[in-house]
Amino acid sequence: MHNDAYHLDENLVRKLVEVQFGHWSHLPLRRVDSTGTDNVIFRLGDEMCVRLPLIPSASEKLRKELACLSVLPALPLQIPRPIASGEATKDYQSPWAVYRWIEGEDVQVEGLNDMHEVAESLAQFVRILHGSDAARIPSCGQQNNFRGCPLTERDEPTRHAISSVSDIYDAATLLAFWENSLAIPAWTRDPVPIHGDIHAGNLLMKNGNITAVLNFGLMGVGDPAVDLIVNWSLLPKSARERFRYTLEADNNTWFRGRSWAFSTALIALSYYRLSNSFMTEMSKRVISEVLRDFRSTG
């Protein structure tokens, strides 16, 4: 997926554990299949996992995630719980970390029991997160890929992505939606803590219910609209209304959220279309849902 990816295999990870956390060296270690694009996960024993950045740019995100997770309040869904931080070595030049293992499965729409309940639980999670203390969480910007910044910060990369997928979509249609997005009034109230990347690939389910939200590497303080992306990546239209009602999102925030979903999906599709089928299919779903929603509601 990435030209600058680290080579991570079981032998290297076992060596890291043995040298830095020898008291866990006797535990079985095995790689976990994952749709993730920035990190690799190995299960360590039954109760832990090792998470390692796959690319250099993910290293700082891991450091920030560890710092942010330590100050978050109790939330209604499980979140990652770090146990130990590993240091870079000459063989692997990135920090890494050991977390508690969270039982669950990758989210599949057909495996969820009630999408309205899914919408309710996700909205409650987002609402509490947005209401938490922002004092020790960094502001949005380059450190979190500008998630939560004004949409105008996304203009150049979004237009570039539109050009790169013009063989799949009508570029004029995509540009018309994006021009409309840039006209939506920006967030003018106090910035709030945001996750920055809530979509189906960063959620776990168990017994038909959403149970955990993962990957806080794009966390920051900014416009809450970015955390509405999940509405177009996972939820059907009827369930979106439940999410919006629970969150009490105003029109401008809702429409900025839709535009965030559009922009992130386009950029992901442009980057991953030849290397990651999960990201490609999810991105196409988001773009289709956004455009369908726009045609019906404006």
ZAMARGU-4260 file (C-alpha; in steps of 0.2 Angstrom, whole numbers, plus 5000, padded with zeros to 4 digits):
<rodrens>
0) 5000/5000/5000 | 5014/5012/5004 | 5031/5015/4996 | 5039/5019/5013 | 5032/5004/5023
5) 5042/4996/5036 | 5045/4977/5035 | 5036/4970/5050 | 5036/4951/5053 | 5034/4940/5068
10) 5053/4938/5070 | 5056/4956/5072 | 5041/4959/5083 | 5046/4945/5094 | 5063/4952/5096
15) 5056/4969/5101 | 5045/4961/5114 | 5060/4950/5121 | 5072/4964/5122 | 5060/4978/5129
20) 5047/4968/5139 | 5056/4951/5143 | 5042/4946/5155 | 5031/4944/5141 | 5043/4935/5129
25) 5035/4918/5134 | 5018/4923/5127 | 5012/4917/5110 | 5013/4930/5096 | 5003/4930/5080
30) 4999/4943/5067 | 4981/4949/5066 | 4972/4951/5049 | 4967/4969/5048 | 4960/4982/5036
35) 4971/4995/5044 | 4982/5005/5033 | 4994/5014/5045 | 4998/5001/5058 | 5001/4982/5060
40) 4994/4972/5075 | 5000/4956/5083 | 4991/4948/5096 | 5001/4944/5112 | 4995/4930/5123
45) 4976/4931/5126 | 4974/4948/5134 | 4986/4960/5124 | 4991/4966/5107 | 5006/4974/5100
50) 5002/4989/5088 | 5016/4995/5077 | 5016/5009/5064 | 5018/5003/5046 | 5024/5019/5039
55) 5035/5033/5047 | 5021/5046/5046 | 5011/5035/5058 | 5024/5036/5072 | 5019/5053/5078
60) 5001/5048/5077 | 5005/5034/5089 | 5013/5045/5101 | 4999/5057/5101 | 4986/5043/5102
65) 4995/5037/5118 | 4995/5055/5126 | 4976/5058/5121 | 4970/5041/5127 | 4977/5045/5144
70) 4966/5060/5147 | 4950/5054/5139 | 4934/5052/5151 | 4924/5036/5152 | 4915/5034/5136
75) 4900/5023/5132 | 4910/5012/5119 | 4927/5003/5123 | 4942/5012/5117 | 4960/5006/5116
80) 4969/5005/5133 | 4988/5006/5132 | 4999/4995/5144 | 5016/4999/5138 | 5026/5010/5126
85) 5040/5002/5116 | 5055/5012/5109 | 5063/5013/5092 | 5078/5002/5088 | 5090/5001/5074
90) 5080/4987/5066 | 5063/4996/5068 | 5064/5015/5068 | 5048/5019/5076 | 5039/5019/5093
95) 5027/5005/5096 | 5015/5000/5110 | 5006/4986/5119 | 4987/4987/5122 | 4974/4978/5130
100) 4966/4966/5118 | 4948/4971/5114 | 4937/4956/5109 | 4926/4959/5093 | 4924/4958/5075
105) 4927/4969/5060 | 4910/4978/5057 | 4899/4971/5043 | 4883/4979/5040 | 4874/4963/5038
110) 4880/4957/5055 | 4872/4972/5065 | 4856/4969/5073 | 4847/4986/5073 | 4855/5001/5063
115) 4845/5014/5073 | 4853/5007/5089 | 4870/5008/5081 | 4866/5026/5076 | 4861/5030/5094
120) 4876/5022/5102 | 4888/5030/5090 | 4880/5047/5092 | 4881/5046/5111 | 4899/5041/5110
125) 4903/5056/5099 | 4892/5068/5110 | 4902/5063/5126 | 4919/5064/5117 | 4914/5082/5110
130) 4910/5087/5128 | 4926/5082/5136 | 4940/5093/5142 | 4951/5099/5127 | 4965/5107/5137
135) 4977/5092/5135 | 4973/5088/5117 | 4982/5096/5102 | 4973/5108/5091 | 4969/5102/5073
140) 4982/5105/5060 | 4996/5096/5051 | 4998/5084/5066 | 4981/5076/5062 | 4980/5078/5043
145) 4969/5094/5046 | 4954/5084/5052 | 4943/5096/5061 | 4950/5111/5052 | 4939/5122/5040
150) 4935/5113/5024 | 4944/5126/5014 | 4960/5117/5021 | 4954/5102/5011 | 4952/5111/4994
155) 4968/5107/4985 | 4969/5089/4990 | 4950/5086/4986 | 4951/5094/4969 | 4967/5084/4965
160) 4957/5068/4970 | 4942/5073/4960 | 4954/5074/4945 | 4962/5057/4948 | 4945/5048/4949
165) 4938/5056/4934 | 4938/5039/4925 | 4926/5032/4938 | 4915/5048/4941 | 4909/5063/4932
170) 4921/5076/4938 | 4908/5090/4935 | 4896/5082/4947 | 4909/5080/4960 | 4916/5098/4958
175) 4898/5105/4960 | 4896/5096/4976 | 4913/5102/4983 | 4909/5120/4977 | 4893/5119/4987
180) 4903/5112/5002 | 4915/5127/5002 | 4900/5139/5004 | 4894/5131/5020 | 4897/5142/5035
185) 4912/5137/5045 | 4911/5132/5064 | 4913/5147/5074 | 4910/5141/5092 | 4924/5134/5103
190) 4933/5119/5096 | 4930/5102/5103 | 4939/5086/5105 | 4937/5076/5090 | 4941/5058/5085
195) 4944/5063/5067 | 4942/5046/5059 | 4926/5037/5064 | 4921/5025/5050 | 4917/5007/5048
200) 4936/5002/5048 | 4939/5009/5065 | 4925/5001/5074 | 4922/4983/5082 | 4906/4974/5084
205) 4901/4959/5095 | 4884/4950/5095 | 4877/4962/5082 | 4881/4978/5092 | 4895/4991/5090
210) 4906/4989/5105 | 4922/4998/5102 | 4930/5013/5093 | 4948/5012/5088 | 4962/5022/5081
215) 4964/5039/5089 | 4979/5044/5079 | 4970/5058/5071 | 4963/5065/5087 | 4963/5084/5089
220) 4953/5099/5094 | 4942/5107/5081 | 4926/5107/5071 | 4915/5093/5077 | 4907/5090/5060
225) 4922/5078/5055 | 4915/5065/5067 | 4899/5064/5057 | 4908/5054/5043 | 4902/5038/5050
230) 4884/5042/5044 | 4889/5040/5026 | 4901/5026/5028 | 4890/5015/5038 | 4872/5020/5042
235) 4857/5020/5030 | 4847/5036/5028 | 4834/5032/5041 | 4847/5028/5054 | 4856/5045/5050
240) 4841/5054/5057 | 4843/5045/5073 | 4861/5050/5074 | 4857/5068/5070 | 4843/5069/5083
245) 4854/5061/5097 | 4868/5073/5093 | 4857/5088/5090 | 4868/5093/5075 | 4863/5109/5067
250) 4861/5110/5048 | 4878/5118/5045 | 4887/5105/5055 | 4877/5091/5047 | 4881/5097/5030
255) 4899/5100/5034 | 4900/5082/5041 | 4893/5076/5024 | 4907/5086/5015 | 4920/5079/5026
260) 4914/5061/5022 | 4915/5066/5003 | 4932/5073/5004 | 4940/5059/5015 | 4932/5046/5004
265) 4939/5054/4988 | 4956/5056/4994 | 4956/5038/5001 | 4950/5031/4984 | 4963/5041/4974
270) 4977/5034/4985 | 4971/5016/4989 | 4961/5011/4973 | 4975/4999/4967 | 4981/4993/4984
275) 4967/4991/4997 | 4950/4984/4992 | 4942/4987/5008 | 4946/5006/5008 | 4942/5007/4989
280) 4924/4999/4992 | 4921/5009/5007 | 4926/5025/4999 | 4915/5022/4984 | 4900/5018/4995
285) 4903/5035/5004 | 4904/5045/4988 | 4888/5036/4982 | 4878/5039/4998 | 4884/5057/4999
290) 4879/5061/4981 | 4862/5052/4983 | 4859/5062/4999 | 4864/5078/4991 | 4852/5075/4976
295) 4837/5072/4988 | 4840/5085/5001 | 4852/5098/4994
</rodrens>
